[in-house]
């Protein structure tokens, strides 16, 4: 992604432990430009979970989300008097790991008459 890992990591840290639907809503209304790249990666992770593991997307929770440094592009910006200035365009690798959380069902047999005294 063409965003620095530091800026992507700020948004990715806010997604930890959230349900996938809540995370997509959070990213949709985020003012940061790096959230568009996170939306793409998150949708791809949801699609992979559905096709490869047959998991319902309502049960998916973000277990891990982080960004690491990617390739650095060396670019040229033209300056005055026929000179040029070099600058670097920083990119990042985004990793999102999902976990399936099944809804918990209470065991009514263990809740009989309250605590023993």
SULBEL-V923873 format. One record per helix or strand. SS is the DSSP state (H for helix, E for strand). FROM is the first residue (numbers start at 1). TO is the last residue. Records with the same first field share a line. If there is no record, write none. Layout:
# SULBEL-V923873
SS->FROM-TO + FROM-TO
This chain:
# SULBEL-V923873
H->5-15 + 20-28 + 35-53 + 57-59 + 80-82 + 108-111
E->19-19 + 60-78 + 84-100
